[in-house]
Amino acid sequence: MLCRSLAALLVIPLTAMPMFVAARLGDSSTSAATPVATSLPGTGTAFADGSQHRLEDSWLPAAPAHSHGYEHTASSTQYGHTPATACGGVDTSKLVESTGYFAVASAQAMQHVYTSYGGCGWECHDESGNEVEFCEYSQCASNNAARGCRCKQVGACWCGQASPANNTSTGTASMGCFSCARARFLRTRPYLGGSNTSDAEFVGEEIKVVVADACPHAPNSQWCPARPGDVNSCGLKNHLDFTVYPAGLGIDNNFVVFTPEPCSDELQQRISATSKCTR
C-alpha cells in the first residue's frame, strides 16, 4: 500500500513552485503523477493534548512502549521515485543515487512548519457535507474513513520543517525536509496485529534515510498525522513513505524504527545544489 507524496498533488511550473507530491498511499504501481485520491482525513475527536482519536480505539493495540534501541517507531508505505518533490523540487532518484540513502516523505506532523505558498492545511467533510476536523478509522491501515469522510489539501505543503513541538513530549519525530536518520524495518505489518511491535524481529540490516518529500495529511489521513502528537489509524505518531523499499526483503508496509542523525557531507552538498528550499 502506498502514500501520496506531495509531488502528485499539484502540477505547477518549477519557476513558480515545483510540482508537488502528496505523499501517496497504496501500491508501488502508483506514480508520483497520480492525482490526489480516495479516502482523506476528516472527522475526529481530539484528546486534551490535541491528539487525534479514531473510532474503536480500544480495538487498536497500544502504541509500542519502546523502539528496539531506536528513538521512534513509524508505519511505512512506498510510492516510487518522483522528479520534483515538495522539498524544493528535488529529483529523489538523483538525490540519493550512489549514496546508500533511501529517499522518504515524512508525515506532515513530522515537518509541521510551512511558511510559503499557502502553508499546509486541510478541509474535511463527511458524506452529508458537514465540516469535520479529522476522519475517523475503525482499524489500522484502513482505506475507508467512517461516515464517508474525505478531505482536500489547502496550500502547497512546500519546504516543510519541524517545529519545537516535534519532541519527546509529543512523541512526533523532528524530520523536516532534508533531515536524515538511521532506520531498520521490523517484521510486523499493519495487517498482522495492528501496531503492536514490542516483540517484533528485525528484517534486514540498518539503512539510512533522507526526507526529500512531504506526506500531507489531507490525502493520506490513515497514515500521515497532521500535527505533532496526533496519531494515525495504527495508533502511531510517525510515518515514513519510502520512494522504494530495500530490495529482496519482502517489505510490505512493515513498521520501521529510526533515530534522526546528521546527513552525510555528500548528501548535504547535493541538497544545497538542487533544492529550492535552500535558496
N, C-alpha and C positions, 0 to 999 in steps of 0.2 A: 504494500500500500504506500502511496506517495503523498507528499505535501505539495502545495502550490506555492513555489517561491515567488518573490515579488516580480521577477522579470516577466512572468506570464500575465501579470495584472494589467499593466499599461504599456502601450507602444507609443513612445514619444521620441522625437529626434534627439540624438545624443547631444547635439549642440545646445538644446534647451534643458533636457534632463534625460539621461539614458533610460532606455526601456527597462522596465522592472519585472521581476518575477514574484508573484505572490506565492510564497512558499507552498509547494504543491503537496497534496495528499494523494495517495493512490499507488498505481503500479509503475514500474520502471519504464513502461512504454509511453508515459505521459511526458511530452516535451515541454521545454521552457516556454514555448509559444502557445501552449494550451490555455484557452480562456479561463478566467476565474470561474469556478463552478460549484455545483451541488451544495451540500449541507454546510452552512456557515453559522457563525455564532449568533446568539440571540438572547434568550432569556437567561435567568439565573438568579439565585438568591445569594446575596453577599453575606459573608460572615462579618463579625465585628472588625476583623483585621483587613477586610476588603477582599478576601479570597473568594473565588467562585465556588458555587455549590452545584452539584449535579443531582438529578433525580436518583433516588435509591442509593444514596451514598453508602448506606450500610452494606450494600451488595459488594462494594469495592473493597479489596484488601487494603489494609493500611499501607501508606507510603513507607518505603524501607527506612529503617532507623539508621542504617549505615550504608556506605557505598563501596565496600570491599577495598578499603585503603585509599579511595579517591574522594574528592570533596563533594561530588554531586552525582546523582542518578538522573538519567533522562530517557524518555521514549525516543524512538528514531523512525524515520521514513527515508525514502530515496526518491529523487526527482530527476536526475540526469543533468549533465553539464549544460550551461547556458552561456551565450556570448556576451550578455550585458546584464549585470545584476544591480540590485538596489544599493549595493556598497560601491557606489561611484562608477558603475558601468563596466566593471572588470569582466573579463572572459575567464570563467572558472577553470577551464581546462588549461589555458595558457598560464594562469596564475600559479598553479601547483605542479606543472609539468617538471618532472625530474627532481622534485624537491622532497618527495616522500610524504608530503602532506595530502590530506583529503579535504576538499572544499565542502563546507556545510552552510546551510542557512540556520540561524538561531531564531528561536521563538521571539515574538515581539516583546514579551516580558523581559527577555534577557538583553534586549537593546531598546530600552524604553524611551530614550530621548531622541526626538526628531524635530529639528529646528528650521527646516525649509520645506518648500513645496507642499504646504498644507498639513504637515505633520503626519500622523498615522492613527486615524480613528476608525470608528465603525458605527454603523446604524443597523439595528436589528428589529425584526418584526416577526410575530407569529403568523400562522396561517389565516388568522382573522384580520390581520393588518395592524394589530396592537403593537405599539413600540415596547420593546423589552431591552434590557441591558446585555444579557448573555443568553446563549442557548443552553439547555439542559440535556444531558445524555444519560441513558439508563445503563450503559455498560462501556467498558474500556474499549477504545478504538472504534466505536460505532460511527457509521457514516450518517445516521439518521437522528436528527435532533428532535426532541419532544415538541409536540404541537406544531409541526411543520415550520419550526423556527429557521429563519435564514437571515444572513447579514450581508451588507455590502461595505467595502472599504471606503474610507474617506481620507484623502491625502495620498501622497506618493510613498510614504514609508521609506524615505531616502536617507541614506547615510546614518543609520541608527547607532546610537551609543548608549552605554549603560548609564544608570543613574545611581545616586547614593543609596537608593532602595534595593539595589542588587547587592545583597549581603547575606551573611549567615542568619540574620534575624528573619528575613523573609524566605530564605531558602532558595531564592532565584539567583542563578549564577550571573556574574558580570561578564557578558560575552557579546559586546557590540561589534560593529564592523571591524574586521582585521584583528580580532582577538584570537589567540591560539590556545590550545590545550593538548594535553596527552590524554588518551582515552583507550578504553578496552570494552569490547562487547561481552554481554552476558548471554548465556544460553536461553534465558527466559524470554518469551514473547508475549505480547498482549493477549493472544488468543489461547494461552495456556495457563490461565490463572490470574489475570489482571496484572497488577503492578507489584506483586509480592516477589521481590528479588533477593531477599535476605539469604537464601540458601543456594542461589544460582551459581553455576560454574562459569568460568571464563570460556570464551570462544576466540581462538586466535591470540596473537600477540598484541602488545600495546601499539597504538598508532598515534599519529599527530594529526590534528585538525586545525583548520583556519576558517573563521567566519567570513564568508565572501558574499553573503546574501541575507535577506530577511525572510522570515516566515510570519507574515501578518496574521493577526488573529481572525479577521473577518472571513477569509476564505478557508480557514483551517482551524476552526474553533475546537474541534475534538482533539486536536494535537497541540496547538500553539497558544499558550496562555497570553492574555493581553497585558497584564500588569504584574510587577513583582509581587509575589505572594499568592497569585492566582494558581489554580491547578487545572490540568486538562482532564479529559474523560477517563484517564487511567489514574488520576489522583497525583500526578507528578507535576512539579513546578518548572521543569526544564524539558526542552525538546530540541533535537538536532535533526535537520533534514539534510541528508547526505546527497551530494551530486552522484556519487557512486559508492557502493559498499566495497569493502575489501573482497577480492576475488577468492573463490574456492572454499569459502567457509559456510556457505548456505545461510547467510544472514538474511532475515526476512522480518523487518520491523523489530528486531531484537532490542531489548533495553541495553543502554550503554552507560558506563560510569566514566567520569572525567574530572580532571583538575586543570584549571587555567594555568598557563605559563607563557613567558615571552615567546614571540615568534622568532624564527631564525633570522640572521642578518640578511641572507639571500632573499628570503620572503619579504622582509621589510623593504628592501630595495625595489623589488617588483611592485609592491603596493604603492610606493611613492611615485614610481614611474607611470603607473597605469590607472590609478583610481582618481576620479574627480572629487572624491571626498577629501583628499589630502591637498587640494589646491585651492 
